[in-house]
Amino acid sequence: EVQLVEFGGGSVQAGGSLSLSCVASGYTTNWNWKLMAWFRQAPGKEREGVAVINTGGGATDYTASVKGRFTISQDKAKNTVYLQMNSLKPEDTAMYYCAADFTQSWAGHVSLREEDFKSWGQGTQVTVSS
């Protein structure tokens, strides 16, 4: 069973930056060609996909509201995925969750659909004040 643990998060003023990390463990397959993603859920709103990376080819995708501000990356040697968040806005305030789909993926495949991800972290809070 895949376990995901998030680090980072916290409170920052608008315009500031934060970095999130997600360490994966407990999987028995190769790290490559899997999907790792960040989702977020604000109070009273549905959970939405923020960013995803294909751990094989490195393809990424972002929800429109964070494009140009957030960057997802990976460190294969550390089984870790990062989310660098710059130019943060109050509307970025949410609980951020790391998610993984450890079924075999393929080159260029990315997804921000919640139903495609079977493993979830416990979440880390990001609060952006104006």
N, C-alpha and C positions, 0 to 999 in steps of 0.2 A: 504494500500500500504506500502510495506517495504521500509524504508529509511535506508541508510548506510552512516556512516560518518567515514572517516579514519583520524587517527592522527599519527604523527611520520614522518619518512622520514628525508631527509636532505642530507648533503654532508659528506663524510667520506673518509679517505685514504684506499687504498687496505689493506686487512688484518683486518680492523676494523669491528665493529658491529653496527647494528641499530635495533630498534624494532618498528614495526608498530602495531597499534590498529585499530579495526573496531567495532563501536557500532551500533547495529541494533535497530530500533524502528518502530512503526506503524504496526506491525504484530498482527494478532488476533488469531493465532494458538499457540500451545505450542512450546517452543524453541527446545525441544528434537526431534530427528530424522529428522533433516533438514541438508542440506549441506551448509557449509560456506567455501569460498575459497578466495585465493589471485591469481590474474592474474597480468601480467606485459606486457608493450608494450614499446619497445625501438624505437627510431626514425628510420623510414624506414623499420620497421619489423612488422610482425603480432603480435597480442596479444596472449600470451601463458599462460596456466595454470601453476602456480608455486606450490601451495599447497592447499590441501582440507582437511576438517575435517567433519566427520559425528557427529552432535551434540548429537546424542543419544548414540551410542556405543563407540564413540571416535575414530573410524577407521580413519586413515590418509593416504594420498598419496602425493608424491612429484614428480616433474619433475626431470629427472635424473641429470641435471646439478646442482641442489641444495641439493641433498640428502647428509646427513651428515653435512651440513652447516646451513640449515634453519630448524626451528621447528615451526609448527603451533599448537596453543593451544587455549583453550576457558575458559571463566569464565561465567558459566551459570547464576549466580546471577546478573551479570552485563550485560548480553546480549552482550558479547564482545568476539571477536576473535583476537588473536595476531599472529604476525609473527616475530619470533626472527631470525635475520640474522647475522650469524657469518662468519668470514673468507671471507669477501666480496671481490669481484673481479671487475675490471672495466667493465666486460661484464654483471654485475648485474645492471648496470645503466639503469634505465627505469622509466616510470610512473607505479606505482603499484596501482591496483584497488582491492577493496573488492567486492565480489559477493556473492549472496545468492540464494538458491533455497528453498523456503518455502513450496513446495509441500511435502507430506509425503514421507519420505525415509524409509529404512529398515536396519537391522543390517548388517554391512559389506559393505554397498553401499557407494562408493565414485566415483567421476567423476571429470575430469579436462577438460571436453569439454565445450567450451564457450556457446554452444547452450543450455546447460542444466540449465543455470543460468539466471533468469529473472530480478533480482534486482542488481543494480550496484551503487557503490559509485562514488564520483567525481574524485578520484585519488589523490595520493601523490607522489611527485618526490623523487627518490633515485638516488644520484650521487656518484659514486665511482671513485676516482682519483688514478692514478698509481704513 
